[in-house]
């Protein structure tokens, strides 16, 4: 039976897909296998989308195969920026529909077909055609001032909190913030740019890349009292590879819901990130 569903991330406030988008993570004929814990927490449509997104860079057959290692795919039925979500179709072990592809030359709107294993945890084939250029709304340019990385530990009577920030000291001008309760084993990452359509209790797929490692996450919309907008917030484990990537990388590339793309400079991040990560671990 063929079902057509509007792609919508499942209600998972804390998900990190530890998939290497290029290199040794994929076998010759298959993409990397979706972790069982993540697959169990997602509905079939979302499970299929995550699996195909993880396997697509290695499996994609397109106009320029040599660039496949640098491609990223977002298969959430996206049309033009700001348009209503188009449906994805999951029929048995096949997923098809519209999505976006990011590569060195920019963003493209694509139509794709993905063949999966019966349990929807492994992508076995991925074909796509480019429909046209996909407009992407870049985040506002940062002010011409130097931002620095800092890690702080607040240990008051009522508040125990460690914070990691990248911004202008003693101001609210930040482009990255993460918090945790010390020794909790959990970290909340607060993104500083948001698509206009994200609302209360809404969810958005986040792509994060530092160096040659990429991760897919699901963030929920949390009200920001200062701006009055719902900003993406994702919850990860303190052992998540993202923290190590922040310490080792040069630039953190962030894609929010395929409609926003921006970078965070990681120069000088390592000492603060390591201090913060150590405070958050159990």
N, C-alpha and C positions, 0 to 999 in steps of 0.2 A: 504494500500500500504506500502510495506517495503522499507525503505531507508537506505542506508549505507553511513555514513559520517565520515570523519576524524575528531576526536574530537579536537576542537580548542576553547580556551576561547573566549567569545565574547568581543568586544572592549569596555570594561568597565574599566576605569582607577581607579575607586574608588568603590570597593565592599567589604563589610564585611558581612559574613554570621553569624549572631548571633545565632548559634545553639549549644546547649549543647550536646556533643557527648556521654555522659553517664549520667545516673541518671534520674531526674524528667522531662526532656524535652520531653520524648516520651510516648505516650499511649501504652497500651499493644499490640494492633494490628497494629499500625502505627508508622512511624517515625515522627519527628518534621516537621511542615509545613513550607515550604519555604516562607519567607516574600514576600508580593505582589510586593513591589517596586523592589526587586531583580529579581523576576520572570519576571516582565515586561521588564526589561532591557536586558534579555538574550534570545538567540535563543532557540528553543525547545530542541535541543540536549544538550546544556549546562545547561539549566534548569533541564532537567532530570538527568544529571550527578551530579549536585550540590545536588538535592533532594535525590538521592540514596546515595551519600557520607554522607549526614547528617543523614539518617535513618539507614544505614547499621550496625553500631555498635550495635544498639538495636535489629535489625531484623535478623542479620546474623545467618544462620544455618551452622555450620562447624564442624571440627573435635574436637574442644575443646570449647564448649559453655561457660564454666566458665570464659574464658579469654576475652569474647566479649567486656566488658567494657573498656579494655585496647587497643582494636584494632582501627586502623585508616585505611580507605580505600581511594584509589586514582584511580578514574575510568575514566581515560583519554586515554584509549586504549594503555597503555604503554607496550612495549615489553622489551627486555633487555636494560640496560642502554646504551644510545648513539644510539640505533637503531631507525629506522623510526617509527613514530607513527602508530600503527595498528588502523583499524577503529572500532568505536562503532556503533551498529545498534539500531536505534530507530524505533520500529514497533508498532504503536498505542500507548498504554500505557505501553509498555514493552521496557526496555533497556537491551542490552546484549553486551558482548564483553570481552576484557582483561583489567586487571588493576593490582594494587599492594595492598598488605595488610602489614601494619606495626604492629608488636606486640613486646612483651618483648624479644622474642627469635630472632628477626630480621625481614627481609623483605622477602615476598613471592610473586611470580607471580601467579595471580589467573585468572580463567575464571568465569564469573558471569552472573546471570539473576536477574533483578529487576522489580517488578510490581509496577506501580504508579497509582495514581488517574488520572482521565481523564484530569485534568488541569496541570498535571505533577508537582504539588507542594507538594505531600505527597507520601512517599514510603510505600507500604503495604506489600511487601514481598521481601526478598533478599536471594538468594541462591548462593553459590560459591563452587568451588573446587580448591585446590591448585595444580598448574601445576609444580612448582619447586621453588627453591630459586632465589630471585631477587637480583642481585648485585647492591649495592648502593655506589656511590663515595662519601666518606666522605670529608668534607671541610678540607683544610690544617690545621694542628695543629697550635694553637696560640703559639707565643713565650712565653718563661717562664718568663713573667713579669706581674706585677699586673696591671689590668685595673680597672678604677674607673668610676662611673657615675657622669655626670656633666650637669647642665642646664645653658645656657647663653642667655642673651638678648642683641641683637645688635640693636641700635636705632640711626643710622646715618641719615644724610640728605636724602640720596637716598635709604637706606636699612633699613627696619624694619623687623627683623627676630629673632625668638626664636629657640634655638637648644638644642636637647637632645642627648648626646653621651655616649657610653661606650667604653673606650679605655685608652691608655697610655697618661697621660697629656702631652701637648705641642708636640705631635707627630701626625702622620696620621695613627698610628696603632689602628684601631677601628674595632669592630665587630657589632656595631649598631649605627645608626644615624637617627634622625627624625628632621624635620624642620617645622616651620609654620610662617605665617605672624600673629603677635599678633592680637587677637580678630577676626580672620577670620573664625573660626569654622572648619577649615580644617587642616590636618596634612599630610605631606609627609614622608613616612618611606622608607629609603634607605637601602637595604640589601647589605651585603658586600661580598657575594659569589654568583656565577652565573653559570648556566649550559652553556657548550660551544655552544649549539645550539641557545641560545637566541640572536636575532638580532634586528636591528632597527624596531620599530613599532610592534615587537613581544610581545606576552603576555604569561604569565606562571601562573599556579595555585600555590598558596602558602598556606601551612598549618602551623598555629601557635598554640602552646599550652603552657599555663602557669598554673600550678596546674591541676585541673580537668576540666578546660574549654578549648575548642578548637574552632578555627575559620578558615573558608576558605575564601581566598581573591584572587583577580586577580591582578597581578602586570604587568606593562609594562616595556619593555627594554629601559633604558636610558643610553646614552653614558657616561662613566666615563673617563674624560680627562686624569687622571693619568695612568690608566691601559690600556686605549684604548678598553676596553671590555664593552658590554652592560649589565648593572646591573639591577636587579629587583627593581622597585620603585612602592609602592602602596600608594594611597591616601585614607585617612579615615576621618571620622568626629571626631571632638575634643571630642565628647561624646562617642566614640566607646569603648566597653568594654575592648579592648586590653590595653588601657592606665591604667585602673584600675588593670588589671591582672599583668602588669609590676610592679606596686607598691606593690602588695600583694604576688606575686609568688616568688619562689626560683630559677627557671630555665626557660628560654624561649626556647622551642624546635622549630626549624624552619625546614620545609621540602620545598624544592624548586623543583617544577616540578617532584617530585618523584625520581630525580636523585642526589639530594644533601640533606644531613641531617646534621645539626650541632646545638649546644646549645650556649646560651648566659647566663652567670651568672647574676642573678638578685640581688645578695647580695648588700645591700646598695643603691638600686635603688629608693626606695620609696620617699625620700625628693626631689630628682631631678625630678622624674617623675611628682609628684604633682605640683611642681613649673611650670614645662613646660606645663602641661595640663591646669593649671589655666590661663597662658598667652595666650593659643591658643583659649580658649572658647570665644564665642561671649559675 
